[in-house]
Amino acid sequence: MVTRRGFLAGAAAMLGTRTAVAQAPRVRVIDVHAHWYPPEWVALIEREGEANGARIGRNARGNVTASIPNLSVAFQPQYIDIESRLRAMDKAGVAMHALSLTQPMVYWAPPAFALRLCQTFNDACVAVHQKYPDRFVGLAMLPMQEPALALKEFDRVAALPGIRGIYMATHINGRNLDQKEFWPVYARCEERRLPLLLHPVNPVGADRMGSFYLRNFIGNPTDTAIAAASLIFSGALDAFPGLEVVLPHAGGVVPILIGRWDHGATVRPEVKNLKNPPSHYLRRFHYDTVAHSVPILLNLVRQVGADRVVTGTDFPADMSVADPVRTVESLSELSTAERDLILRGNAARLLKLEA
């Protein structure tokens, strides 16, 4: 029987603490799940968000705040400041962040303003990459609520220095990712070999998850599963065999549901046209390491292979992984080569960086 003392000791040994200094990695670690609000993006929200449907203010600490339906966000300094981020990366043994936006993203805004928000974020990613080319690359945002504008922005940013992927929510204003209006963006990603990295925003079931932070604990991993299932069962992954998709939070609940999906595909008429069992598509995704449990992360590797797992932290959220290197090195059943793939090699391949 696992006692509380044993559980806590094991968790501390496996995951480290926020105050511990990370062990030195063998490779230059790439974190694919690291959020950033550029100062100019926050300034644009503060200046024009009110006129575009957000309620803008400042909290007691002086941070800009934005409220949209079902979501309120405070833009905290640790999400904005690059110099403190670099110090935190060095402490954690992380060489590079693939920078991504996070909630509230841009889909709440009218399309024209959403495009400006995307352009501001994407251009800021290019600028910070040019200043620190070995430390940062960008994951571009697109105004997916207006697919024509999304394609326009894709074509603008795809060739810009430092843009190495596309970031997208697990749904677009309640529309799941199976919708055909989004498929031209998937086609562009496949054509230009830019991976699609997903992240929840305003997850499903908010009416029942207002307490205990369940919106994050349960809502986020569930929303990720809905996105993955939508791509599988709609045939989108068959239509775009070269499309690379990265699931956050170790795939959410996808790994534990795959058996149920496999069974359902044999008995339910709604999915009778699927070309392969759902489990066939597990290796069409990559999965980050934000599992908060080494045994669960190890089980994920057993399911999908070490070559489909990439380091992520969710930096700088309170739900982030503080010591990503120690987390991966705790996967002692894996070879050194396999752990190095997770720490760098797989992300380097996805993001077209030097191995």
C-alpha beads as a LAMMPS data file, in Angstrom:
LAMMPS data file: protein, C-alpha beads

355 atoms
354 bonds

1 atom types
1 bond types

-500.0 500.0 xlo xhi
-500.0 500.0 ylo yhi
-500.0 500.0 zlo zhi

Masses

1 110.0

Atoms # bond

1 1 1 0.000 0.000 0.000
2 1 1 1.337 3.441 -0.930
3 1 1 1.341 5.760 2.073
4 1 1 0.941 9.513 1.819
5 1 1 4.561 9.959 2.972
6 1 1 5.793 7.485 0.375
7 1 1 3.716 9.093 -2.361
8 1 1 5.048 12.568 -1.598
9 1 1 8.627 11.346 -1.347
10 1 1 8.332 9.542 -4.674
11 1 1 6.775 12.538 -6.365
12 1 1 9.536 14.801 -5.092
13 1 1 12.240 12.390 -6.213
14 1 1 10.758 11.990 -9.666
15 1 1 9.733 15.538 -10.461
16 1 1 11.937 17.710 -8.283
17 1 1 10.830 20.951 -6.688
18 1 1 10.513 24.478 -7.948
19 1 1 13.503 25.581 -5.902
20 1 1 15.875 22.816 -6.958
21 1 1 18.562 23.473 -9.532
22 1 1 18.089 21.262 -12.581
23 1 1 20.670 18.665 -13.417
24 1 1 22.826 19.544 -16.397
25 1 1 21.401 17.986 -19.579
26 1 1 23.511 16.126 -22.146
27 1 1 21.728 17.872 -25.020
28 1 1 20.321 21.314 -25.721
29 1 1 16.779 20.782 -24.490
30 1 1 13.840 22.138 -26.511
31 1 1 10.593 22.992 -24.718
32 1 1 7.674 22.955 -27.181
33 1 1 5.058 24.041 -24.619
34 1 1 6.062 27.506 -23.376
35 1 1 3.663 30.446 -23.381
36 1 1 4.458 34.092 -24.064
37 1 1 2.585 37.367 -24.270
38 1 1 4.719 39.891 -26.182
39 1 1 4.565 43.368 -24.604
40 1 1 3.255 44.864 -27.843
41 1 1 0.503 42.218 -27.972
42 1 1 -0.616 43.079 -24.435
43 1 1 -0.459 46.784 -25.317
44 1 1 -2.710 46.197 -28.334
45 1 1 -5.222 44.318 -26.169
46 1 1 -5.194 47.115 -23.599
47 1 1 -5.549 49.813 -26.222
48 1 1 -8.200 48.292 -28.468
49 1 1 -9.625 45.230 -26.739
50 1 1 -12.549 47.102 -25.227
51 1 1 -13.751 48.219 -28.650
52 1 1 -13.506 44.635 -29.890
53 1 1 -15.544 42.778 -27.299
54 1 1 -13.256 42.347 -24.278
55 1 1 -13.574 44.015 -20.896
56 1 1 -10.164 45.527 -20.106
57 1 1 -8.816 46.601 -16.729
58 1 1 -5.939 46.280 -14.297
59 1 1 -5.739 44.168 -11.171
60 1 1 -4.385 45.150 -7.753
61 1 1 -0.833 44.386 -8.902
62 1 1 -1.169 46.669 -11.896
63 1 1 -1.311 43.871 -14.469
64 1 1 -3.513 44.336 -17.525
65 1 1 -6.601 42.112 -17.391
66 1 1 -8.997 41.026 -20.122
67 1 1 -12.377 39.365 -19.733
68 1 1 -14.247 37.632 -22.515
69 1 1 -17.244 35.293 -22.192
70 1 1 -16.374 32.416 -19.815
71 1 1 -12.773 33.540 -19.362
72 1 1 -10.783 36.215 -17.520
73 1 1 -7.017 36.588 -17.869
74 1 1 -4.366 38.651 -16.094
75 1 1 -1.252 39.242 -18.175
76 1 1 1.405 38.528 -15.539
77 1 1 5.022 39.715 -15.889
78 1 1 6.480 36.191 -15.992
79 1 1 4.512 35.571 -19.192
80 1 1 5.856 38.754 -20.794
81 1 1 9.437 39.491 -19.731
82 1 1 12.116 37.813 -21.843
83 1 1 15.113 38.408 -19.571
84 1 1 13.543 36.674 -16.569
85 1 1 12.428 33.880 -18.910
86 1 1 15.999 33.330 -20.033
87 1 1 17.140 33.051 -16.414
88 1 1 14.366 30.537 -15.679
89 1 1 15.303 28.519 -18.771
90 1 1 18.940 28.408 -17.714
91 1 1 17.963 27.260 -14.221
92 1 1 15.784 24.496 -15.667
93 1 1 18.428 23.356 -18.166
94 1 1 16.282 24.362 -21.157
95 1 1 18.100 25.758 -24.186
96 1 1 15.119 26.771 -26.330
97 1 1 11.461 27.712 -26.006
98 1 1 9.046 27.302 -28.879
99 1 1 6.932 30.320 -27.969
100 1 1 3.168 30.097 -28.102
101 1 1 0.232 32.251 -27.157
102 1 1 -2.202 30.987 -24.545
103 1 1 -5.615 32.002 -23.274
104 1 1 -7.481 34.025 -24.330
105 1 1 -5.799 33.447 -27.715
106 1 1 -7.527 35.375 -30.519
107 1 1 -10.758 33.611 -31.492
108 1 1 -12.961 35.767 -29.255
109 1 1 -12.187 38.841 -31.346
110 1 1 -13.824 40.059 -34.563
111 1 1 -11.833 38.613 -37.476
112 1 1 -10.118 41.865 -38.485
113 1 1 -8.877 42.512 -34.950
114 1 1 -7.970 38.849 -34.522
115 1 1 -5.770 39.124 -37.594
116 1 1 -3.980 42.121 -36.093
117 1 1 -3.488 40.219 -32.838
118 1 1 -2.005 37.308 -34.799
119 1 1 0.251 39.551 -36.824
120 1 1 1.484 41.323 -33.697
121 1 1 2.255 38.045 -31.932
122 1 1 3.866 36.436 -34.965
123 1 1 6.046 39.447 -35.734
124 1 1 7.134 39.583 -32.090
125 1 1 8.181 35.920 -32.314
126 1 1 10.289 36.721 -35.356
127 1 1 11.920 39.672 -33.582
128 1 1 12.797 37.744 -30.411
129 1 1 14.144 34.858 -32.517
130 1 1 16.364 37.243 -34.425
131 1 1 17.669 38.677 -31.151
132 1 1 18.156 35.233 -29.553
133 1 1 18.299 32.747 -32.454
134 1 1 19.547 29.879 -30.281
135 1 1 16.940 30.401 -27.554
136 1 1 13.580 31.084 -29.184
137 1 1 11.462 30.056 -32.140
138 1 1 7.819 30.951 -32.683
139 1 1 4.592 29.006 -33.155
140 1 1 2.393 31.238 -35.258
141 1 1 -1.207 32.097 -34.418
142 1 1 -3.881 32.265 -37.127
143 1 1 -7.374 33.852 -37.005
144 1 1 -9.103 30.509 -37.492
145 1 1 -12.577 31.955 -36.950
146 1 1 -12.169 33.329 -40.497
147 1 1 -10.343 30.618 -42.466
148 1 1 -9.659 32.880 -45.448
149 1 1 -7.801 35.306 -43.187
150 1 1 -6.058 32.364 -41.526
151 1 1 -4.693 31.247 -44.892
152 1 1 -3.614 34.798 -45.684
153 1 1 -1.666 35.048 -42.431
154 1 1 -0.251 31.551 -42.890
155 1 1 1.160 32.506 -46.264
156 1 1 2.674 35.668 -44.789
157 1 1 4.402 34.045 -41.820
158 1 1 5.338 30.584 -43.128
159 1 1 8.649 31.729 -44.557
160 1 1 9.557 34.255 -41.859
161 1 1 12.683 33.528 -39.815
162 1 1 12.019 31.666 -36.607
163 1 1 8.441 30.546 -37.348
164 1 1 8.573 26.762 -36.926
165 1 1 4.977 25.700 -36.375
166 1 1 1.326 26.726 -36.107
167 1 1 -0.462 27.015 -32.767
168 1 1 -4.171 26.321 -32.549
169 1 1 -6.808 25.803 -29.891
170 1 1 -8.508 22.440 -29.459
171 1 1 -11.684 24.033 -30.812
172 1 1 -12.491 27.281 -32.573
173 1 1 -15.312 29.020 -30.733
174 1 1 -17.021 25.699 -30.089
175 1 1 -16.399 24.266 -33.563
176 1 1 -14.432 21.035 -33.425
177 1 1 -11.361 20.545 -35.576
178 1 1 -13.079 18.074 -37.906
179 1 1 -14.896 20.952 -39.640
180 1 1 -14.013 21.064 -43.335
181 1 1 -13.586 24.841 -43.234
182 1 1 -10.322 24.242 -41.329
183 1 1 -8.928 21.631 -43.705
184 1 1 -7.262 24.111 -46.078
185 1 1 -5.090 25.204 -43.141
186 1 1 -4.167 21.577 -42.483
187 1 1 -3.287 21.254 -46.159
188 1 1 -1.000 24.284 -45.924
189 1 1 0.686 22.878 -42.811
190 1 1 1.324 19.611 -44.621
191 1 1 2.563 21.377 -47.741
192 1 1 4.955 23.672 -45.862
193 1 1 5.929 20.973 -43.335
194 1 1 4.925 23.088 -40.353
195 1 1 3.663 21.073 -37.378
196 1 1 0.333 21.921 -35.784
197 1 1 0.526 22.253 -32.004
198 1 1 -2.741 22.226 -30.064
199 1 1 -3.743 23.713 -26.717
200 1 1 -7.072 23.962 -24.874
201 1 1 -8.850 27.257 -24.338
202 1 1 -12.330 27.571 -22.833
203 1 1 -12.605 23.764 -22.484
204 1 1 -15.757 21.717 -22.642
205 1 1 -18.023 21.331 -19.606
206 1 1 -17.409 24.708 -18.005
207 1 1 -20.952 24.741 -16.565
208 1 1 -20.044 21.807 -14.285
209 1 1 -16.394 22.583 -13.604
210 1 1 -16.481 25.956 -11.902
211 1 1 -15.118 24.594 -8.613
212 1 1 -11.777 23.107 -7.568
213 1 1 -10.009 24.247 -10.749
214 1 1 -11.659 21.307 -12.535
215 1 1 -11.774 23.428 -15.671
216 1 1 -8.021 22.889 -15.872
217 1 1 -7.590 19.544 -14.079
218 1 1 -10.278 17.766 -16.141
219 1 1 -11.432 20.205 -18.807
220 1 1 -8.082 20.708 -20.512
221 1 1 -7.139 17.016 -20.956
222 1 1 -10.691 16.239 -22.040
223 1 1 -10.722 19.000 -24.647
224 1 1 -7.462 17.659 -26.051
225 1 1 -9.101 14.256 -26.491
226 1 1 -12.040 15.815 -28.328
227 1 1 -9.615 17.530 -30.711
228 1 1 -7.644 14.335 -31.342
229 1 1 -10.829 12.288 -31.842
230 1 1 -12.179 14.892 -34.247
231 1 1 -9.047 14.649 -36.386
232 1 1 -9.101 10.841 -36.300
233 1 1 -12.773 10.064 -36.865
234 1 1 -13.307 12.782 -39.488
235 1 1 -10.610 11.284 -41.709
236 1 1 -8.497 14.438 -41.538
237 1 1 -5.376 12.454 -40.649
238 1 1 -5.998 10.188 -43.639
239 1 1 -6.585 13.175 -45.901
240 1 1 -3.309 14.788 -44.810
241 1 1 -0.863 11.940 -44.183
242 1 1 2.056 14.323 -43.802
243 1 1 0.384 16.532 -41.190
244 1 1 2.247 16.517 -37.857
245 1 1 0.114 17.260 -34.775
246 1 1 1.388 17.762 -31.225
247 1 1 -0.972 17.130 -28.310
248 1 1 -0.358 18.970 -25.022
249 1 1 -0.443 17.614 -21.481
250 1 1 0.852 14.189 -22.550
251 1 1 -2.129 13.755 -24.858
252 1 1 -4.689 14.455 -22.164
253 1 1 -6.985 11.461 -21.785
254 1 1 -6.333 10.162 -25.302
255 1 1 -3.979 7.321 -24.253
256 1 1 -6.456 5.826 -21.767
257 1 1 -9.452 6.151 -24.097
258 1 1 -7.922 4.564 -27.177
259 1 1 -9.171 1.069 -26.345
260 1 1 -12.701 2.371 -25.986
261 1 1 -12.382 4.147 -29.321
262 1 1 -11.077 0.974 -30.957
263 1 1 -14.038 -1.010 -29.703
264 1 1 -16.486 1.698 -30.697
265 1 1 -15.127 1.745 -34.222
266 1 1 -16.152 -1.903 -34.607
267 1 1 -19.754 -1.487 -33.415
268 1 1 -20.916 2.086 -34.032
269 1 1 -22.276 3.195 -37.428
270 1 1 -21.203 6.822 -36.820
271 1 1 -17.566 5.852 -37.409
272 1 1 -17.945 2.937 -39.790
273 1 1 -16.039 4.709 -42.562
274 1 1 -12.817 5.073 -40.588
275 1 1 -10.040 3.458 -42.626
276 1 1 -8.092 2.085 -39.655
277 1 1 -8.668 1.373 -35.966
278 1 1 -8.272 4.576 -33.898
279 1 1 -5.161 3.145 -32.220
280 1 1 -3.523 3.117 -35.641
281 1 1 -3.429 6.910 -35.421
282 1 1 -1.765 7.166 -32.009
283 1 1 1.630 7.550 -33.667
284 1 1 0.309 10.238 -35.985
285 1 1 0.522 12.540 -32.968
286 1 1 3.393 13.753 -30.847
287 1 1 2.834 14.199 -27.123
288 1 1 4.517 16.550 -24.690
289 1 1 5.822 15.522 -21.282
290 1 1 3.391 17.543 -19.139
291 1 1 1.972 14.511 -17.341
292 1 1 2.972 15.383 -13.749
293 1 1 3.639 11.677 -13.203
294 1 1 6.652 9.679 -14.299
295 1 1 4.758 6.334 -14.325
296 1 1 2.047 7.834 -16.532
297 1 1 4.651 9.377 -18.820
298 1 1 6.465 6.060 -19.057
299 1 1 3.218 4.341 -19.968
300 1 1 2.703 6.918 -22.716
301 1 1 6.140 6.120 -24.118
302 1 1 5.274 2.429 -24.070
303 1 1 2.095 3.157 -26.032
304 1 1 3.434 5.501 -28.697
305 1 1 7.222 5.109 -28.678
306 1 1 9.968 7.399 -27.438
307 1 1 10.206 8.952 -30.891
308 1 1 6.724 10.499 -30.514
309 1 1 7.282 12.315 -27.194
310 1 1 8.674 15.849 -26.876
311 1 1 9.663 17.899 -23.869
312 1 1 7.129 20.439 -22.668
313 1 1 6.637 22.408 -19.480
314 1 1 3.598 24.732 -19.789
315 1 1 5.949 27.515 -18.684
316 1 1 5.335 29.715 -16.720
317 1 1 1.952 28.530 -15.387
318 1 1 1.530 27.266 -11.848
319 1 1 0.557 23.960 -13.494
320 1 1 3.896 23.773 -15.299
321 1 1 6.631 21.152 -14.937
322 1 1 9.399 22.869 -12.981
323 1 1 12.228 20.463 -13.815
324 1 1 11.657 18.968 -17.271
325 1 1 15.132 17.470 -17.537
326 1 1 14.811 15.531 -14.296
327 1 1 11.360 14.371 -15.368
328 1 1 12.733 12.827 -18.557
329 1 1 15.856 11.464 -16.892
330 1 1 13.557 9.712 -14.387
331 1 1 12.369 7.477 -17.236
332 1 1 15.130 5.069 -16.275
333 1 1 13.704 2.178 -18.300
334 1 1 14.544 4.114 -21.457
335 1 1 17.980 4.188 -23.008
336 1 1 20.049 7.354 -22.958
337 1 1 19.442 7.722 -26.681
338 1 1 15.681 7.513 -26.181
339 1 1 15.724 10.106 -23.408
340 1 1 17.801 12.402 -25.601
341 1 1 15.197 12.063 -28.337
342 1 1 12.558 13.296 -25.892
343 1 1 14.753 16.108 -24.574
344 1 1 15.757 17.395 -28.010
345 1 1 15.859 15.083 -31.004
346 1 1 12.140 14.725 -31.667
347 1 1 11.419 18.443 -31.288
348 1 1 14.432 19.310 -33.444
349 1 1 13.023 17.088 -36.186
350 1 1 9.545 18.584 -35.884
351 1 1 10.719 22.187 -35.781
352 1 1 13.398 21.725 -38.460
353 1 1 16.273 22.535 -36.124
354 1 1 19.737 21.007 -35.946
355 1 1 19.621 17.625 -34.232

Bonds

1 1 1 2
2 1 2 3
3 1 3 4
4 1 4 5
5 1 5 6
6 1 6 7
7 1 7 8
8 1 8 9
9 1 9 10
10 1 10 11
11 1 11 12
12 1 12 13
13 1 13 14
14 1 14 15
15 1 15 16
16 1 16 17
17 1 17 18
18 1 18 19
19 1 19 20
20 1 20 21
21 1 21 22
22 1 22 23
23 1 23 24
24 1 24 25
25 1 25 26
26 1 26 27
27 1 27 28
28 1 28 29
29 1 29 30
30 1 30 31
31 1 31 32
32 1 32 33
33 1 33 34
34 1 34 35
35 1 35 36
36 1 36 37
37 1 37 38
38 1 38 39
39 1 39 40
40 1 40 41
41 1 41 42
42 1 42 43
43 1 43 44
44 1 44 45
45 1 45 46
46 1 46 47
47 1 47 48
48 1 48 49
49 1 49 50
50 1 50 51
51 1 51 52
52 1 52 53
53 1 53 54
54 1 54 55
55 1 55 56
56 1 56 57
57 1 57 58
58 1 58 59
59 1 59 60
60 1 60 61
61 1 61 62
62 1 62 63
63 1 63 64
64 1 64 65
65 1 65 66
66 1 66 67
67 1 67 68
68 1 68 69
69 1 69 70
70 1 70 71
71 1 71 72
72 1 72 73
73 1 73 74
74 1 74 75
75 1 75 76
76 1 76 77
77 1 77 78
78 1 78 79
79 1 79 80
80 1 80 81
81 1 81 82
82 1 82 83
83 1 83 84
84 1 84 85
85 1 85 86
86 1 86 87
87 1 87 88
88 1 88 89
89 1 89 90
90 1 90 91
91 1 91 92
92 1 92 93
93 1 93 94
94 1 94 95
95 1 95 96
96 1 96 97
97 1 97 98
98 1 98 99
99 1 99 100
100 1 100 101
101 1 101 102
102 1 102 103
103 1 103 104
104 1 104 105
105 1 105 106
106 1 106 107
107 1 107 108
108 1 108 109
109 1 109 110
110 1 110 111
111 1 111 112
112 1 112 113
113 1 113 114
114 1 114 115
115 1 115 116
116 1 116 117
117 1 117 118
118 1 118 119
119 1 119 120
120 1 120 121
121 1 121 122
122 1 122 123
123 1 123 124
124 1 124 125
125 1 125 126
126 1 126 127
127 1 127 128
128 1 128 129
129 1 129 130
130 1 130 131
131 1 131 132
132 1 132 133
133 1 133 134
134 1 134 135
135 1 135 136
136 1 136 137
137 1 137 138
138 1 138 139
139 1 139 140
140 1 140 141
141 1 141 142
142 1 142 143
143 1 143 144
144 1 144 145
145 1 145 146
146 1 146 147
147 1 147 148
148 1 148 149
149 1 149 150
150 1 150 151
151 1 151 152
152 1 152 153
153 1 153 154
154 1 154 155
155 1 155 156
156 1 156 157
157 1 157 158
158 1 158 159
159 1 159 160
160 1 160 161
161 1 161 162
162 1 162 163
163 1 163 164
164 1 164 165
165 1 165 166
166 1 166 167
167 1 167 168
168 1 168 169
169 1 169 170
170 1 170 171
171 1 171 172
172 1 172 173
173 1 173 174
174 1 174 175
175 1 175 176
176 1 176 177
177 1 177 178
178 1 178 179
179 1 179 180
180 1 180 181
181 1 181 182
182 1 182 183
183 1 183 184
184 1 184 185
185 1 185 186
186 1 186 187
187 1 187 188
188 1 188 189
189 1 189 190
190 1 190 191
191 1 191 192
192 1 192 193
193 1 193 194
194 1 194 195
195 1 195 196
196 1 196 197
197 1 197 198
198 1 198 199
199 1 199 200
200 1 200 201
201 1 201 202
202 1 202 203
203 1 203 204
204 1 204 205
205 1 205 206
206 1 206 207
207 1 207 208
208 1 208 209
209 1 209 210
210 1 210 211
211 1 211 212
212 1 212 213
213 1 213 214
214 1 214 215
215 1 215 216
216 1 216 217
217 1 217 218
218 1 218 219
219 1 219 220
220 1 220 221
221 1 221 222
222 1 222 223
223 1 223 224
224 1 224 225
225 1 225 226
226 1 226 227
227 1 227 228
228 1 228 229
229 1 229 230
230 1 230 231
231 1 231 232
232 1 232 233
233 1 233 234
234 1 234 235
235 1 235 236
236 1 236 237
237 1 237 238
238 1 238 239
239 1 239 240
240 1 240 241
241 1 241 242
242 1 242 243
243 1 243 244
244 1 244 245
245 1 245 246
246 1 246 247
247 1 247 248
248 1 248 249
249 1 249 250
250 1 250 251
251 1 251 252
252 1 252 253
253 1 253 254
254 1 254 255
255 1 255 256
256 1 256 257
257 1 257 258
258 1 258 259
259 1 259 260
260 1 260 261
261 1 261 262
262 1 262 263
263 1 263 264
264 1 264 265
265 1 265 266
266 1 266 267
267 1 267 268
268 1 268 269
269 1 269 270
270 1 270 271
271 1 271 272
272 1 272 273
273 1 273 274
274 1 274 275
275 1 275 276
276 1 276 277
277 1 277 278
278 1 278 279
279 1 279 280
280 1 280 281
281 1 281 282
282 1 282 283
283 1 283 284
284 1 284 285
285 1 285 286
286 1 286 287
287 1 287 288
288 1 288 289
289 1 289 290
290 1 290 291
291 1 291 292
292 1 292 293
293 1 293 294
294 1 294 295
295 1 295 296
296 1 296 297
297 1 297 298
298 1 298 299
299 1 299 300
300 1 300 301
301 1 301 302
302 1 302 303
303 1 303 304
304 1 304 305
305 1 305 306
306 1 306 307
307 1 307 308
308 1 308 309
309 1 309 310
310 1 310 311
311 1 311 312
312 1 312 313
313 1 313 314
314 1 314 315
315 1 315 316
316 1 316 317
317 1 317 318
318 1 318 319
319 1 319 320
320 1 320 321
321 1 321 322
322 1 322 323
323 1 323 324
324 1 324 325
325 1 325 326
326 1 326 327
327 1 327 328
328 1 328 329
329 1 329 330
330 1 330 331
331 1 331 332
332 1 332 333
333 1 333 334
334 1 334 335
335 1 335 336
336 1 336 337
337 1 337 338
338 1 338 339
339 1 339 340
340 1 340 341
341 1 341 342
342 1 342 343
343 1 343 344
344 1 344 345
345 1 345 346
346 1 346 347
347 1 347 348
348 1 348 349
349 1 349 350
350 1 350 351
351 1 351 352
352 1 352 353
353 1 353 354
354 1 354 355
